[in-house]
Amino acid sequence: MIESRVGSGGHYLVLGAVRGLLAEVPRVLARLEAYAPGVVAVGLSPDEAASLREHFVGQAAEPLVPLAPSELAEVRALARFGDVSVPNPTYPAILAWGDAHQIPIEPLDPTDDQYAMMFTDHISYTELVRRTLRERKLTRHPPEAQSADELAMAWGSSMAQSGGSARLARARDAALAEGVRYLAGRHDRIAIVVERERFESVLAALGGP
């Protein structure tokens, strides 16, 4: 996990957690406890948050989660550094933590429909082919990494390294930052939790540390 404060008064706490790594859950929750935010913004769409809440928060049994080949390859690569869970265990844990502490959890990524429009705006047919080839390459040859953090960064940069894919990633992070600024009008202390590979981009969208 990585963190930074943002804002002249340090009123944003931004956390970047490695997707899927179970060890990140207690680290993130401990920082939220210490920071005591008035609201937590998460890098999820409202649709994703609703699905996680329905199927994974406070449930006695969890449904089976089918994985795409690239997702399975990522899980296997990450498992070298600790126990892994799918879907990303950090977000259901934050939703449950918010319920227990009566602190709102706000999913600020674009909705599925909004993201589909962003994708169409930024990803040409040529870029779509490149993305498919990059994904296949990652599946066959995951990045060499010495830590979970290094793996997350290498995986994320491989998929959004340049062109339309990079612009799409920045547009999503800009939308999240806009949502955070809206929340700032109603809350003094805001914690923001995103996947590790988005951390620097979100910081930049928020104006830097």
N, C-alpha and C positions, 0 to 999 in steps of 0.2 A: 504494500500500500504506500502511496505517496500523498502528501498534502501540501497545501499552501493557503495563505490568507490573501484576500483580495479586498480592495477598497481603502480609502484614506484612513478609515477608522478600524480596518481589519474586520469588517462586519460580515464578510463571506468566508466560510471555511470550505475549501474545495478538496475532496478526497478522490483519488484515483485507485480503484481496486482491480486486481487481476481477475478477469472473468473466469468463473468456474472453480477457483481455488477455495476450498473450504476454510483454510487458515485465515483468509481475509475477513471472514464474517466477524469473529470476536474483535479484531483490530478496528474495523469500521464502527461497530457498536460501541466500543470503548471510547472512541473519539467523539461520537455523537453524545454519549453520556457526559463527557467532560465539557464539551462545548455548550450543551444545553440550548439548542437552536429553537427558535419559534416556529420554524417550518423547515422541512427537508425537501429539496428539489432533487429528483432522480432522473437519470438518463434513460427513461422509458417513455414510450408513447402511452396515452391513456388506455388504448386497447390492450397493450401488453400488461400494464399494471392491473387492469380489471381481470385479465386471464390468470395472472399469478395469484391474485387475491382469491379468486374463485376456486382454483385447483390446488394451491400450495400453501396457503396461509391458514393455520389452525385446522388442517385436515388430518384425520387419523391415518389415511392412506393416500399416497400420491399416485397419479396416473403414470403409465409408461410414457417416456418421451422419445419418439423416433428421432434419429439423428441422420443428417445428410452426411455423405462421405467426408466432406471437408470438416464438419463439426466433429466427427468421430476421430479424424486425424489430429485435430487440435486437442481433444480430450486426452488422447494417448500421449501426445507430446508433453502436455502439461502435467500428466500423472507422474512424471519423473521427479517432480518437485513437491509432491504432496497429494493428499486426497482431493478428488475432484467430484463435483456434483453438477447435474444438469436438470433444469435450467440453472443459470447463474444463481448460486445460493445467497449472494449478498442482498439482492433486491427483495425476495420474500422475507428475509430476516429484518430488513429495514421497515417493510410494511407492518410486520408483526410488532416491531419495536414502537412504531408510531402509534399503533392501536393501544398498546400497553401504557404509553406515556401521554396519550391524548394530544399528540403532536401531529399536525397534518403532514402527509407525504404527497408532494405534488409531482406527477409525471409531466415533464416539460418537453419531451421530444415531440415532433410533429405526429399527428394522427396518421393512421395507415393511408388514408386518402391523400392527406397533405404530402406525405413522403412519396407516394406514387407520382404525384405531380412534380415534386422536386427531382425525382429520378428521371422522369421524362425530359425535364428541362436541362439536365446536366449530362446524361448518359446517352451518347449517340450509339448507333449500331456498331461502329468500329470499336468504341470504348467497351460496349457490352461483350464483344468477342474477346477483347483483351482481359476483361475481368474474369471471364470464364476460363481462359487459359491460365491466368494467374492462380485462380482457385484450384485448378487441376494440378498445377505445379506444387502448390502448397500441400495438397493432399498426398501427393507421391513423395515429396521431399520437404518435410517440415523444417523450419529454420533451425540451425544449430544455435543453442543458447546455453548459458551457464546458470541462469536463474529464471524463475517464473516471470519476473518483471521483464527481463530481456526477451523472453519468448513472446510475451504479449505485445511488446513494442515492435518486434520483427514481424509478427503475424499481421498486426494492424497496418504497418507501413507497406507491407507487400500488397495488400488489397486496395489501399488508397494512396498510392505513391505519387501519382501525378495526374494531369489532365482532368477529365470530367469527374473521375472518382474522387480526386482530392477536393475539387470544388463542391461536390455533393456532400462530402464529410464536413467541410467548413460551413456549408449552408445549414446543415442539421445542428451543428454546435452554435451557430449564430442564433437560430430559433430558440435553443435552450437558454442562451444568454439573455435574449429579449424577455423570455418568461421570468427569469431571475430578477431582472430589473423591475418588472411589474410587481413581483412579490415584495421587492424592497420598499415599495410604497406602503406596505401593510405590516411588515415585520422588520424588527431591528437586527435580528441575528438569523442568518440563513446558512444552512449547510447544504452543500451540493455534492452528490455522489455520482460518479460516472465510471465507465470502464477505463482501465489504465491507459490504453492507447489514445483515448480522447482527452486526457488530462491537460496536456499542453495547449491543445487547440481551444479547449473551453476557457482556460486561463486567458489566452489571447483575446477571445471573443468578449470576455468580461472586462478587459482592460489591463490585464497583467497583474503580477503580485505587488 
